[in-house]
Amino acid sequence: MSPELSRRSFLKYTGAAVAASGVLTACSSTPKNAATWSMWSSSPAERKVWEDFSKYVEQQLKLESIPTLTPSGPYPTKLDLQLVSGTASLVTALNGTLIPTYASRGAHQPLDDLIAADPDFKTDDFYPLSRKISSFNGKTYAIGFDVAPTVMYYNKTILTKAGIELPSKTEPMTWETFRDLAKELTKPPDQYGFTCAPAIDDLVSWIYCAGGNVMNDDQSVSTLNKPAAMQAIQFVIDLFVKDKVTPPISNLVTESSLANFMEGNVAFMQNGPWQVVNVRKAKFDWDVIPFPAGPVGSTPRVSGSSFAIPSSVKGKDLELAWRLLKTLTSTGALDIYAKAGRNNPARLSAGSAFKPPPDNLGVVQEILAGKVAGGHAFDVTTNWNQVKQLLGQDLPRTFLGQVSVPDAINGLTPRLDVLMKQHQDNIRQAEARKR
């Protein structure tokens, strides 16, 4: 698709597919000076948040705000088409796992010069892990709007009925203590000790807590076959296959840890604070605690999302885009986001707006600030979707006991190394474009 393709032509060729996906998009007669921005939105609750954001943008900028809201599933595909065709909004939302992908392609522009030239922009008001997630190759490519560590949800009702003392709100339990509790609270088929997703996104928190990673520090080879990562993966798989503390998996594709937990018969669920808005519907008493501490401590995955500016935005449009991006990530906007219970804001000054229930929700900010336990920014590559797709082929079978952890990892490692080489090529190409 040609970069010179007009917006009208773009809509002509993609309109049917967009309509089929339930996308809400601005019409082709977008005012020239409008504040246009894109975001994923898959529910009425999310739509309400972004409507409130839009009103806030108009109040602050005194311009018409035109958000393009797309269901989360087709959002990356639509964004790809818009970036290629030059029809993307002035500001686009990005999941943190995609920032290296777009940055390496040159699809979004580094923001360091804009930040340096703006004395009103307070970089230090954003959590350090959010800033790390929003960066690539030493440059800042986005500004965070949410950031959060993986935590452990627990069913207080189950523990209380079993006469078990509730876990500490601030001191992470050890893996051994967690495993013993999960086994003690498992009484199949009516009650289970633990649930998580049978995928790398959940496994990686355990890997980080063991001191391992998916790849080495310079992201040139896979390290899933190293002792630390293997220990972590085996620990989780044993919970499923050996200890049988998890609900039986009927379908690897549709398995949902949230659905399992909401049934009220699972003691612990691994997830992020972004699920608080859903868990609040539970018909039992619950809370959150820090992630269990492995060999190197409690350092689970920290994920986040950000707003970025496409590389095609220049001149006066760039000035407006920067003002818009600052407004979308301002304390006032993120207070709206936080009060809706969507997730933890990326700014320290907006963190207090995310209020209970649960009672211990403040631990999320304590973890991000480094005052309780810790966190590990989600390390991803420029081709992370391919890495994730590869790991999703064989690794889930270990959760069913169909293949051993060593056999699965040894089979995956050569193919992962190929993707790591491709990732390094992407970085070199990105560097060459700068010269």
C-alpha positions as a Markdown table, in Angstrom:
| # | Residue | x | y | z |
|---|---|---|---|---|
| 1 | Met | 0.0 | 0.0 | 0.0 |
| 2 | Ser | 1.5 | 3.3 | -1.1 |
| 3 | Pro | 2.3 | 5.9 | 1.7 |
| 4 | Glu | 0.6 | 8.5 | -0.6 |
| 5 | Leu | -2.7 | 6.6 | -0.5 |
| 6 | Ser | -5.4 | 9.1 | 0.3 |
| 7 | Arg | -7.6 | 8.7 | 3.4 |
| 8 | Arg | -10.6 | 8.4 | 1.1 |
| 9 | Ser | -9.0 | 5.5 | -0.9 |
| 10 | Phe | -7.8 | 3.9 | 2.4 |
| 11 | Leu | -11.3 | 3.8 | 3.7 |
| 12 | Lys | -12.6 | 2.5 | 0.4 |
| 13 | Tyr | -10.2 | -0.5 | 0.5 |
| 14 | Thr | -10.4 | -1.2 | 4.2 |
| 15 | Gly | -13.9 | 0.0 | 5.2 |
| 16 | Ala | -15.6 | -3.3 | 4.9 |
| 17 | Ala | -13.0 | -5.1 | 7.1 |
| 18 | Val | -13.1 | -2.3 | 9.7 |
| 19 | Ala | -16.9 | -2.3 | 9.8 |
| 20 | Ala | -16.9 | -6.1 | 10.2 |
| 21 | Ser | -14.6 | -5.8 | 13.3 |
| 22 | Gly | -17.0 | -3.3 | 15.0 |
| 23 | Val | -14.6 | -0.4 | 14.7 |
| 24 | Leu | -15.7 | 3.1 | 15.5 |
| 25 | Thr | -13.7 | 5.5 | 13.3 |
| 26 | Ala | -13.8 | 9.2 | 12.5 |
| 27 | Cys | -15.3 | 10.2 | 9.1 |
| 28 | Ser | -13.1 | 11.2 | 6.2 |
| 29 | Ser | -13.9 | 14.9 | 6.8 |
| 30 | Thr | -11.8 | 15.2 | 10.0 |
| 31 | Pro | -11.2 | 18.9 | 10.8 |
| 32 | Lys | -7.6 | 19.9 | 10.1 |
| 33 | Asn | -6.8 | 21.1 | 13.6 |
| 34 | Ala | -8.6 | 18.4 | 15.5 |
| 35 | Ala | -6.9 | 16.4 | 18.2 |
| 36 | Thr | -7.1 | 12.9 | 16.7 |
| 37 | Trp | -6.0 | 9.8 | 18.7 |
| 38 | Ser | -6.5 | 6.1 | 18.6 |
| 39 | Met | -7.1 | 3.6 | 21.3 |
| 40 | Trp | -8.4 | 0.0 | 21.8 |
| 41 | Ser | -11.8 | -0.4 | 23.4 |
| 42 | Ser | -13.6 | -3.7 | 23.8 |
| 43 | Ser | -16.4 | -2.9 | 26.2 |
| 44 | Pro | -19.0 | -0.3 | 27.2 |
| 45 | Ala | -17.0 | 0.4 | 30.3 |
| 46 | Glu | -13.8 | 1.1 | 28.3 |
| 47 | Arg | -15.7 | 3.2 | 25.8 |
| 48 | Lys | -17.0 | 5.4 | 28.7 |
| 49 | Val | -13.5 | 6.0 | 30.0 |
| 50 | Trp | -12.3 | 7.1 | 26.5 |
| 51 | Glu | -15.4 | 9.3 | 26.1 |
| 52 | Asp | -14.4 | 11.0 | 29.4 |
| 53 | Phe | -10.8 | 11.3 | 28.1 |
| 54 | Ser | -12.1 | 13.0 | 25.0 |
| 55 | Lys | -14.1 | 15.5 | 26.9 |
| 56 | Tyr | -11.0 | 16.3 | 29.0 |
| 57 | Val | -8.9 | 16.8 | 25.9 |
| 58 | Glu | -11.4 | 19.3 | 24.5 |
| 59 | Gln | -11.5 | 21.2 | 27.8 |
| 60 | Gln | -7.7 | 21.4 | 28.0 |
| 61 | Leu | -6.8 | 22.0 | 24.3 |
| 62 | Lys | -9.9 | 24.0 | 23.3 |
| 63 | Leu | -10.0 | 21.8 | 20.2 |
| 64 | Glu | -12.3 | 19.1 | 18.9 |
| 65 | Ser | -11.2 | 15.7 | 20.1 |
| 66 | Ile | -11.7 | 12.8 | 17.7 |
| 67 | Pro | -10.8 | 9.4 | 19.1 |
| 68 | Thr | -10.8 | 6.3 | 16.9 |
| 69 | Leu | -11.8 | 3.3 | 19.1 |
| 70 | Thr | -11.1 | -0.2 | 17.9 |
| 71 | Pro | -11.7 | -3.5 | 19.6 |
| 72 | Ser | -8.4 | -4.8 | 21.1 |
| 73 | Gly | -8.1 | -7.8 | 18.8 |
| 74 | Pro | -8.0 | -6.0 | 15.5 |
| 75 | Tyr | -6.4 | -2.8 | 16.8 |
| 76 | Pro | -2.8 | -3.7 | 15.8 |
| 77 | Thr | -3.8 | -4.7 | 12.3 |
| 78 | Lys | -5.8 | -1.5 | 11.8 |
| 79 | Leu | -2.9 | 0.6 | 13.2 |
| 80 | Asp | -0.5 | -1.1 | 10.8 |
| 81 | Leu | -2.7 | -0.2 | 7.8 |
| 82 | Gln | -3.1 | 3.4 | 9.0 |
| 83 | Leu | 0.7 | 3.8 | 9.6 |
| 84 | Val | 1.5 | 2.5 | 6.1 |
| 85 | Ser | -1.2 | 4.6 | 4.4 |
| 86 | Gly | -0.4 | 7.8 | 6.3 |
| 87 | Thr | -3.9 | 7.9 | 7.9 |
| 88 | Ala | -2.9 | 7.3 | 11.5 |
| 89 | Ser | -4.1 | 9.7 | 14.2 |
| 90 | Leu | -1.7 | 12.3 | 15.6 |
| 91 | Val | -1.3 | 10.1 | 18.7 |
| 92 | Thr | -1.7 | 6.4 | 18.9 |
| 93 | Ala | -1.9 | 4.0 | 21.8 |
| 94 | Leu | 0.6 | 1.2 | 21.9 |
| 95 | Asn | 0.8 | -1.9 | 24.1 |
| 96 | Gly | 4.3 | -2.0 | 25.6 |
| 97 | Thr | 5.1 | -5.3 | 23.9 |
| 98 | Leu | 4.8 | -3.6 | 20.5 |
| 99 | Ile | 6.9 | -0.5 | 21.1 |
| 100 | Pro | 10.2 | -2.2 | 20.0 |
| 101 | Thr | 8.4 | -3.5 | 16.9 |
| 102 | Tyr | 7.1 | -0.1 | 15.7 |
| 103 | Ala | 10.2 | 1.8 | 16.8 |
| 104 | Ser | 12.6 | -0.5 | 14.9 |
| 105 | Arg | 10.4 | -0.1 | 11.8 |
| 106 | Gly | 10.6 | 3.7 | 12.1 |
| 107 | Ala | 6.8 | 3.8 | 12.4 |
| 108 | His | 6.9 | 6.0 | 15.5 |
| 109 | Gln | 9.3 | 8.8 | 16.3 |
| 110 | Pro | 11.6 | 9.2 | 19.3 |
| 111 | Leu | 10.4 | 11.8 | 21.7 |
| 112 | Asp | 13.6 | 12.8 | 23.5 |
| 113 | Asp | 14.0 | 16.1 | 21.7 |
| 114 | Leu | 10.4 | 17.1 | 22.5 |
| 115 | Ile | 10.9 | 16.1 | 26.1 |
| 116 | Ala | 14.2 | 18.0 | 26.4 |
| 117 | Ala | 12.6 | 21.2 | 24.9 |
| 118 | Asp | 9.6 | 21.2 | 27.2 |
| 119 | Pro | 10.4 | 22.4 | 30.7 |
| 120 | Asp | 6.9 | 21.7 | 31.9 |
| 121 | Phe | 7.1 | 17.9 | 31.1 |
| 122 | Lys | 8.1 | 16.1 | 34.3 |
| 123 | Thr | 9.8 | 12.8 | 33.3 |
| 124 | Asp | 10.4 | 11.8 | 36.9 |
| 125 | Asp | 6.6 | 11.8 | 37.6 |
| 126 | Phe | 6.4 | 8.5 | 35.6 |
| 127 | Tyr | 7.4 | 5.2 | 37.2 |
| 128 | Pro | 10.9 | 4.1 | 36.1 |
| 129 | Leu | 9.6 | 0.8 | 34.9 |
| 130 | Ser | 7.0 | 2.6 | 32.7 |
| 131 | Arg | 9.8 | 4.7 | 31.2 |
| 132 | Lys | 11.8 | 1.5 | 30.5 |
| 133 | Ile | 8.8 | -0.2 | 28.8 |
| 134 | Ser | 8.3 | 3.0 | 26.6 |
| 135 | Ser | 11.9 | 3.0 | 25.4 |
| 136 | Phe | 13.8 | 1.2 | 22.7 |
| 137 | Asn | 17.5 | 1.2 | 21.9 |
| 138 | Gly | 18.2 | 4.0 | 24.3 |
| 139 | Lys | 15.5 | 6.3 | 23.0 |
| 140 | Thr | 12.0 | 7.2 | 24.4 |
| 141 | Tyr | 9.3 | 6.3 | 21.8 |
| 142 | Ala | 6.2 | 6.7 | 24.0 |
| 143 | Ile | 4.8 | 8.1 | 27.2 |
| 144 | Gly | 3.1 | 5.6 | 29.5 |
| 145 | Phe | -0.6 | 5.9 | 30.6 |
| 146 | Asp | -0.6 | 2.6 | 32.6 |
| 147 | Val | 1.9 | 0.3 | 34.2 |
| 148 | Ala | 1.4 | -2.6 | 36.6 |
| 149 | Pro | 3.2 | -5.6 | 38.1 |
| 150 | Thr | 1.7 | -9.1 | 38.1 |
| 151 | Val | 0.3 | -9.8 | 41.6 |
| 152 | Met | -1.4 | -12.7 | 43.3 |
| 153 | Tyr | -5.2 | -12.5 | 43.8 |
| 154 | Tyr | -6.5 | -14.7 | 46.6 |
| 155 | Asn | -9.9 | -15.8 | 47.8 |
| 156 | Lys | -10.1 | -14.7 | 51.5 |
| 157 | Thr | -13.3 | -16.7 | 52.0 |
| 158 | Ile | -11.6 | -20.0 | 51.1 |
| 159 | Leu | -8.6 | -19.3 | 53.3 |
| 160 | Thr | -10.8 | -18.2 | 56.2 |
| 161 | Lys | -13.0 | -21.3 | 56.0 |
| 162 | Ala | -9.9 | -23.5 | 56.0 |
| 163 | Gly | -8.6 | -21.8 | 59.2 |
| 164 | Ile | -5.5 | -20.6 | 57.4 |
| 165 | Glu | -4.0 | -17.3 | 58.4 |
| 166 | Leu | -4.2 | -14.7 | 55.7 |
| 167 | Pro | -0.9 | -14.0 | 53.9 |
| 168 | Ser | 1.1 | -10.9 | 54.6 |
| 169 | Lys | 0.0 | -7.8 | 52.6 |
| 170 | Thr | 3.6 | -6.7 | 52.0 |
| 171 | Glu | 6.0 | -9.7 | 52.5 |
| 172 | Pro | 6.0 | -12.1 | 49.6 |
| 173 | Met | 5.6 | -15.7 | 50.5 |
| 174 | Thr | 8.3 | -18.1 | 49.2 |
| 175 | Trp | 7.6 | -20.5 | 46.4 |
| 176 | Glu | 7.7 | -23.4 | 48.8 |
| 177 | Thr | 5.1 | -21.8 | 51.1 |
| 178 | Phe | 2.9 | -21.0 | 48.1 |
| 179 | Arg | 3.1 | -24.5 | 46.8 |
| 180 | Asp | 2.3 | -26.0 | 50.2 |
| 181 | Leu | -0.7 | -23.7 | 50.5 |
| 182 | Ala | -2.0 | -24.5 | 47.0 |
| 183 | Lys | -1.7 | -28.2 | 47.7 |
| 184 | Glu | -3.5 | -27.9 | 51.1 |
| 185 | Leu | -6.4 | -25.9 | 49.6 |
| 186 | Thr | -6.9 | -28.3 | 46.7 |
| 187 | Lys | -9.9 | -30.6 | 47.1 |
| 188 | Pro | -10.9 | -31.8 | 43.6 |
| 189 | Pro | -13.3 | -31.5 | 42.0 |
| 190 | Asp | -14.8 | -28.8 | 44.1 |
| 191 | Gln | -11.8 | -26.6 | 45.0 |
| 192 | Tyr | -8.3 | -25.8 | 43.7 |
| 193 | Gly | -5.3 | -24.0 | 45.0 |
| 194 | Phe | -4.1 | -22.0 | 42.0 |
| 195 | Thr | -4.9 | -20.8 | 38.4 |
| 196 | Cys | -2.9 | -19.0 | 35.7 |
| 197 | Ala | -2.8 | -18.9 | 32.0 |
| 198 | Pro | -0.9 | -21.7 | 30.3 |
| 199 | Ala | 1.2 | -19.3 | 28.3 |
| 200 | Ile | 4.6 | -17.5 | 28.3 |
| 201 | Asp | 3.0 | -14.2 | 29.4 |
| 202 | Asp | 2.3 | -15.8 | 32.8 |
| 203 | Leu | 5.3 | -18.1 | 32.9 |
| 204 | Val | 7.7 | -15.2 | 32.5 |
| 205 | Ser | 6.9 | -13.8 | 36.0 |
| 206 | Trp | 8.2 | -17.1 | 37.5 |
| 207 | Ile | 11.2 | -17.0 | 35.2 |
| 208 | Tyr | 12.1 | -13.5 | 36.3 |
| 209 | Cys | 11.7 | -14.5 | 40.0 |
| 210 | Ala | 14.2 | -17.3 | 39.4 |
| 211 | Gly | 16.7 | -15.0 | 37.9 |
| 212 | Gly | 16.1 | -16.2 | 34.3 |
| 213 | Asn | 14.8 | -14.7 | 31.1 |
| 214 | Val | 13.5 | -15.6 | 27.7 |
| 215 | Met | 16.7 | -14.2 | 26.1 |
| 216 | Asn | 20.2 | -13.1 | 27.3 |
| 217 | Asp | 21.0 | -9.4 | 28.1 |
| 218 | Asp | 21.8 | -8.4 | 24.6 |
| 219 | Gln | 18.9 | -10.4 | 23.2 |
| 220 | Ser | 21.0 | -12.4 | 20.8 |
| 221 | Val | 20.2 | -15.9 | 22.0 |
| 222 | Ser | 17.4 | -17.7 | 23.9 |
| 223 | Thr | 18.1 | -18.6 | 27.5 |
| 224 | Leu | 15.0 | -20.6 | 28.3 |
| 225 | Asn | 17.2 | -23.7 | 28.4 |
| 226 | Lys | 19.4 | -22.2 | 31.1 |
| 227 | Pro | 19.0 | -23.5 | 34.7 |
| 228 | Ala | 17.1 | -20.5 | 36.2 |
| 229 | Ala | 14.4 | -20.5 | 33.5 |
| 230 | Met | 14.1 | -24.2 | 33.4 |
| 231 | Gln | 13.7 | -24.3 | 37.2 |
| 232 | Ala | 10.9 | -21.8 | 37.0 |
| 233 | Ile | 9.0 | -23.4 | 34.2 |
| 234 | Gln | 9.3 | -26.8 | 35.8 |
| 235 | Phe | 8.0 | -25.4 | 39.1 |
| 236 | Val | 4.8 | -24.1 | 37.4 |
| 237 | Ile | 4.3 | -27.2 | 35.3 |
| 238 | Asp | 4.6 | -29.3 | 38.4 |
| 239 | Leu | 1.7 | -27.3 | 39.9 |
| 240 | Phe | -0.4 | -28.4 | 37.0 |
| 241 | Val | 0.8 | -31.9 | 36.2 |
| 242 | Lys | 2.4 | -33.3 | 39.4 |
| 243 | Asp | 0.6 | -31.5 | 42.2 |
| 244 | Lys | -2.7 | -31.0 | 40.3 |
| 245 | Val | -3.5 | -27.9 | 42.2 |
| 246 | Thr | -5.1 | -26.2 | 39.2 |
| 247 | Pro | -8.5 | -26.7 | 37.6 |
| 248 | Pro | -8.4 | -29.3 | 34.8 |
| 249 | Ile | -7.7 | -27.7 | 31.4 |
| 250 | Ser | -10.4 | -28.5 | 28.9 |
| 251 | Asn | -9.1 | -26.2 | 26.1 |
| 252 | Leu | -5.7 | -24.6 | 26.0 |
| 253 | Val | -7.0 | -21.8 | 23.7 |
| 254 | Thr | -10.0 | -20.8 | 25.7 |
| 255 | Glu | -8.6 | -21.5 | 29.2 |
| 256 | Ser | -9.2 | -18.4 | 31.4 |
| 257 | Ser | -7.6 | -17.9 | 34.8 |
| 258 | Leu | -10.1 | -15.1 | 35.5 |
| 259 | Ala | -13.1 | -17.3 | 34.8 |
| 260 | Asn | -11.6 | -20.0 | 37.0 |
| 261 | Phe | -11.1 | -17.6 | 39.9 |
| 262 | Met | -14.5 | -15.9 | 39.5 |
| 263 | Glu | -16.2 | -19.3 | 40.1 |
| 264 | Gly | -15.2 | -18.9 | 43.7 |
| 265 | Asn | -13.5 | -22.3 | 44.1 |
| 266 | Val | -9.9 | -21.3 | 43.4 |
| 267 | Ala | -7.7 | -19.9 | 46.2 |
| 268 | Phe | -5.0 | -18.1 | 44.2 |
| 269 | Met | -4.9 | -16.4 | 40.8 |
| 270 | Gln | -1.9 | -14.9 | 39.1 |
| 271 | Asn | -3.0 | -11.8 | 37.2 |
| 272 | Gly | -2.5 | -8.0 | 37.0 |
| 273 | Pro | -4.4 | -5.1 | 38.6 |
| 274 | Trp | -6.0 | -4.5 | 35.2 |
| 275 | Gln | -8.4 | -7.3 | 36.2 |
| 276 | Val | -9.6 | -5.5 | 39.4 |
| 277 | Val | -12.5 | -4.0 | 37.6 |
| 278 | Asn | -13.7 | -7.5 | 36.7 |
| 279 | Val | -12.9 | -9.2 | 40.0 |
| 280 | Arg | -14.9 | -6.6 | 41.8 |
| 281 | Lys | -18.0 | -8.5 | 40.6 |
| 282 | Ala | -17.0 | -11.5 | 42.6 |
| 283 | Lys | -19.4 | -12.9 | 45.1 |
| 284 | Phe | -16.7 | -13.7 | 47.7 |
| 285 | Asp | -14.2 | -11.8 | 49.8 |
| 286 | Trp | -10.8 | -11.3 | 48.1 |
| 287 | Asp | -7.6 | -9.3 | 48.0 |
| 288 | Val | -4.2 | -9.0 | 46.3 |
| 289 | Ile | -0.7 | -9.7 | 47.6 |
| 290 | Pro | 2.8 | -9.5 | 46.2 |
| 291 | Phe | 3.9 | -12.2 | 43.8 |
| 292 | Pro | 5.6 | -15.2 | 45.5 |
| 293 | Ala | 9.4 | -14.8 | 45.9 |
| 294 | Gly | 11.6 | -17.2 | 44.0 |
| 295 | Pro | 15.4 | -17.7 | 44.2 |
| 296 | Val | 16.1 | -14.0 | 43.4 |
| 297 | Gly | 13.0 | -12.6 | 45.1 |
| 298 | Ser | 9.6 | -11.3 | 44.1 |
| 299 | Thr | 10.3 | -9.7 | 40.7 |
| 300 | Pro | 7.4 | -10.5 | 38.5 |
| 301 | Arg | 6.6 | -9.1 | 35.0 |
| 302 | Val | 5.6 | -5.5 | 34.9 |
| 303 | Ser | 3.5 | -4.5 | 31.8 |
| 304 | Gly | 2.3 | -1.2 | 30.6 |
| 305 | Ser | 0.8 | 0.7 | 27.7 |
| 306 | Ser | 1.7 | 4.1 | 26.2 |
| 307 | Phe | 0.8 | 6.8 | 23.7 |
| 308 | Ala | 3.2 | 7.5 | 20.8 |
| 309 | Ile | 3.5 | 9.8 | 17.8 |
| 310 | Pro | 3.8 | 8.4 | 14.3 |
| 311 | Ser | 6.9 | 9.3 | 12.3 |
| 312 | Ser | 4.7 | 10.9 | 9.6 |
| 313 | Val | 3.5 | 13.7 | 12.0 |
| 314 | Lys | 5.6 | 16.8 | 11.2 |
| 315 | Gly | 5.6 | 20.6 | 11.6 |
| 316 | Lys | 2.6 | 22.2 | 13.2 |
| 317 | Asp | 0.9 | 18.8 | 13.4 |
| 318 | Leu | 3.8 | 17.6 | 15.6 |
| 319 | Glu | 3.4 | 20.6 | 17.9 |
| 320 | Leu | -0.3 | 19.7 | 18.3 |
| 321 | Ala | 0.5 | 16.0 | 18.7 |
| 322 | Trp | 2.9 | 16.7 | 21.5 |
| 323 | Arg | 0.3 | 18.9 | 23.3 |
| 324 | Leu | -2.2 | 16.1 | 22.8 |
| 325 | Leu | 0.1 | 13.4 | 24.1 |
| 326 | Lys | 0.9 | 15.4 | 27.2 |
| 327 | Thr | -2.8 | 15.9 | 27.8 |
| 328 | Leu | -3.6 | 12.2 | 27.4 |
| 329 | Thr | -0.9 | 11.3 | 29.9 |
| 330 | Ser | -1.5 | 14.2 | 32.3 |
| 331 | Thr | -2.4 | 13.6 | 35.9 |
| 332 | Gly | -5.9 | 14.9 | 35.2 |
| 333 | Ala | -6.5 | 12.4 | 32.4 |
| 334 | Leu | -5.0 | 9.5 | 34.3 |
| 335 | Asp | -7.1 | 10.3 | 37.4 |
| 336 | Ile | -10.1 | 9.6 | 35.1 |
| 337 | Tyr | -8.5 | 6.4 | 34.0 |
| 338 | Ala | -7.7 | 5.3 | 37.6 |
| 339 | Lys | -11.0 | 6.2 | 39.1 |
| 340 | Ala | -12.7 | 3.9 | 36.5 |
| 341 | Gly | -10.5 | 1.1 | 37.9 |
| 342 | Arg | -9.0 | 0.2 | 34.5 |
| 343 | Asn | -5.4 | -0.2 | 35.7 |
| 344 | Asn | -2.7 | 1.5 | 37.6 |
| 345 | Pro | -1.7 | 4.9 | 36.1 |
| 346 | Ala | 1.9 | 5.4 | 34.9 |
| 347 | Arg | 2.3 | 8.6 | 36.8 |
| 348 | Leu | 3.1 | 8.7 | 40.5 |
| 349 | Ser | 0.9 | 11.8 | 41.0 |
| 350 | Ala | -2.1 | 9.9 | 39.7 |
| 351 | Gly | -1.6 | 6.7 | 41.6 |
| 352 | Ser | -3.6 | 7.6 | 44.6 |
| 353 | Ala | -6.8 | 7.9 | 42.5 |
| 354 | Phe | -6.9 | 4.1 | 42.1 |
| 355 | Lys | -8.8 | 3.2 | 45.2 |
| 356 | Pro | -10.0 | 0.0 | 46.9 |
| 357 | Pro | -11.5 | -2.5 | 46.8 |
| 358 | Pro | -9.5 | -4.6 | 47.3 |
| 359 | Asp | -8.1 | -3.3 | 50.6 |
| 360 | Asn | -4.5 | -4.0 | 49.6 |
| 361 | Leu | -4.6 | -2.4 | 46.2 |
| 362 | Gly | -2.0 | 0.2 | 47.3 |
| 363 | Val | 0.6 | -2.5 | 47.2 |
| 364 | Val | 0.7 | -2.0 | 43.5 |
| 365 | Gln | 2.1 | 1.5 | 43.8 |
| 366 | Glu | 4.5 | 0.3 | 46.6 |
| 367 | Ile | 5.9 | -2.4 | 44.3 |
| 368 | Leu | 6.3 | 0.1 | 41.4 |
| 369 | Ala | 8.1 | 2.5 | 43.7 |
| 370 | Gly | 10.4 | -0.2 | 44.9 |
| 371 | Lys | 9.2 | 0.0 | 48.5 |
| 372 | Val | 7.7 | -3.5 | 48.5 |
| 373 | Ala | 9.1 | -6.6 | 46.7 |
| 374 | Gly | 9.9 | -5.5 | 43.1 |
| 375 | Gly | 9.2 | -5.9 | 39.5 |
| 376 | His | 10.8 | -6.7 | 36.1 |
| 377 | Ala | 9.9 | -4.8 | 33.0 |
| 378 | Phe | 8.6 | -7.2 | 30.4 |
| 379 | Asp | 11.6 | -7.8 | 28.1 |
| 380 | Val | 10.4 | -8.2 | 24.5 |
| 381 | Thr | 12.0 | -8.1 | 21.1 |
| 382 | Thr | 11.2 | -6.3 | 17.8 |
| 383 | Asn | 9.6 | -9.5 | 16.6 |
| 384 | Trp | 7.9 | -10.4 | 19.9 |
| 385 | Asn | 4.6 | -11.5 | 18.3 |
| 386 | Gln | 6.6 | -14.2 | 16.4 |
| 387 | Val | 8.4 | -15.3 | 19.5 |
| 388 | Lys | 5.1 | -15.5 | 21.4 |
| 389 | Gln | 3.5 | -17.4 | 18.5 |
| 390 | Leu | 6.4 | -19.9 | 18.5 |
| 391 | Leu | 6.3 | -20.4 | 22.2 |
| 392 | Gly | 2.5 | -20.9 | 22.0 |
| 393 | Gln | 3.0 | -23.9 | 19.7 |
| 394 | Asp | 4.7 | -26.5 | 22.0 |
| 395 | Leu | 5.0 | -24.9 | 25.4 |
| 396 | Pro | 1.3 | -25.2 | 26.3 |
| 397 | Arg | 1.5 | -29.0 | 25.9 |
| 398 | Thr | 3.7 | -29.1 | 29.0 |
| 399 | Phe | 0.8 | -27.9 | 31.0 |
| 400 | Leu | -1.1 | -31.0 | 29.9 |
| 401 | Gly | 1.8 | -33.3 | 30.7 |
| 402 | Gln | 2.0 | -34.3 | 27.0 |
| 403 | Val | 5.6 | -33.4 | 26.7 |
| 404 | Ser | 8.3 | -32.8 | 29.3 |
| 405 | Val | 9.7 | -29.3 | 30.0 |
| 406 | Pro | 13.3 | -30.3 | 28.8 |
| 407 | Asp | 11.9 | -31.8 | 25.6 |
| 408 | Ala | 9.7 | -28.8 | 24.9 |
| 409 | Ile | 12.4 | -26.2 | 25.6 |
| 410 | Asn | 15.2 | -28.1 | 23.7 |
| 411 | Gly | 12.9 | -28.3 | 20.7 |
| 412 | Leu | 12.1 | -24.7 | 20.8 |
| 413 | Thr | 15.6 | -23.3 | 21.5 |
| 414 | Pro | 17.0 | -23.5 | 17.9 |
| 415 | Arg | 13.9 | -21.8 | 16.5 |
| 416 | Leu | 14.0 | -19.1 | 19.2 |
| 417 | Asp | 17.7 | -18.5 | 18.3 |
| 418 | Val | 16.7 | -17.9 | 14.7 |
| 419 | Leu | 14.2 | -15.3 | 15.9 |
| 420 | Met | 16.8 | -13.7 | 18.1 |
| 421 | Lys | 19.1 | -13.3 | 15.1 |
| 422 | Gln | 16.2 | -11.8 | 13.1 |
| 423 | His | 15.7 | -9.4 | 16.1 |
| 424 | Gln | 19.3 | -8.3 | 15.9 |
| 425 | Asp | 19.0 | -7.7 | 12.1 |
| 426 | Asn | 16.0 | -5.5 | 12.8 |
| 427 | Ile | 18.0 | -3.4 | 15.3 |
| 428 | Arg | 20.9 | -3.1 | 12.8 |
| 429 | Gln | 18.5 | -2.0 | 10.1 |
| 430 | Ala | 17.0 | 0.6 | 12.4 |
| 431 | Glu | 20.4 | 1.9 | 13.2 |
| 432 | Ala | 21.2 | 2.1 | 9.5 |
| 433 | Arg | 18.1 | 4.2 | 8.8 |
| 434 | Lys | 19.4 | 6.8 | 11.3 |
| 435 | Arg | 22.6 | 7.3 | 9.4 |
